[in-house]
Amino acid sequence: MDVVVKAVPGEKEWLLIDLLGRSMGVIRTTDSGQVHVEPDGKATATMTGMRCGPFASLDEALAMIETHTRGVCRRESDGAQSAADGGPAATVETSTDMPENASAEPR
């Protein structure tokens, strides 16, 4: 499942949105710097059994989401308009790298 990660201006949190514009939850950073994933909506079932924190960084939390959902998290760049708002989402992929000859299929 692919996820768009959108920063909330002025906050230490990021919205998780699926490619159809539906909320999947939020990622929050505590005052102590710990990062926690809070699944919401249909993502609650999708992320059942996933460790939701604490993580040392946003990238570590996104890597956990990618591993658990077997998808890609894309950070929406600053000033980009999301697909849910009627415009294209400018994104930066943060997925973990796989060698070109590696298969995503289990053997």
N, C-alpha and C positions, 0 to 999 in steps of 0.2 A: 504494500500500500504506500503510495507516494504522499508526502506531506509537505505543505508550504509552511515555513516558519516565518512569522511576521513580528518584528519588534514592536512593542507598545511604547510610543514616545514618552519620555520622562519617567518610565518605570523600569524596574529590573525584571521584566517578564516578556515572554514571547507567546503569541497565539499559535496554536497548531490548527491548520485548516486543510481539509482534503481538497482534491482537485476539482470537486464540485462546489466548493465554497462552504462546506459544512464544518462546524466547530468540532475539533477532535480533542480540545483541552487547552491547557496552558502550561508553560514551563516558567517557574519562578525561582529567583535567586534570593536567598535569605540575607539578612544583614551580616551574617557571619561568612557569606560567600558560598554556601552550599546551594546546589541546584536540585530542584525537585520537579518531577513531571506529575501533572494532575490531569489524567484522562477525563474526557467528557463525551457525552452523546454516544454514538455508535462505537467510538474508540474505546469505551469502557470495556466492552466485550473483547475487542481486538487486542487490547493490552493486558488482559487478564493474565496473571502469572509473571508479568514483567516487573523487574526491579524498577521502582519509580524514584529512587534516590536514597540517600543523598549522593550527588555526583560532584566532582571537583570543578567541572566546567560545563558550559552549554554544549560544546562539541562532544563531550563524553555522554551527556544525556541523549543527544541526537543519534550517536552511534548505537546506543542501547535500543532506541526506537527502531532504527534501521534493521538491526539484527533481529529483533523480536518480530517485526512486521514483514521482514524480507522485502523492504521497500527502500525508497530514497527520501531523505529530508533535504529540502531546498530552502535556503534562506532568501527571503525576498529582499532585494537591495533597497537602500534608502531612497525614498521618493518614488518607488515603483507602485503602480496601481495593480491591485490583485485582479485575477480573472473573475472573482466574485463581484468586483465593482465594475465589470464591463471592459476591463483593459487587460492587456497581456501582463503576466507576472514576470518581472525580470528576476532571475534567480541565480544563486550560486550553489552548486552541488557540494554537499559536505559528506558524501558517502565514503565509506571505507574503500580503499583501492583494492582491486583484485587483479592479478596478473591476467594478461590478455588470453592466455591459454587455459585459465581456470574456468571450471564450469560452476554455475550457480545451482545446478541440479545435484541433489544428493546421490551418492553412488551406492 
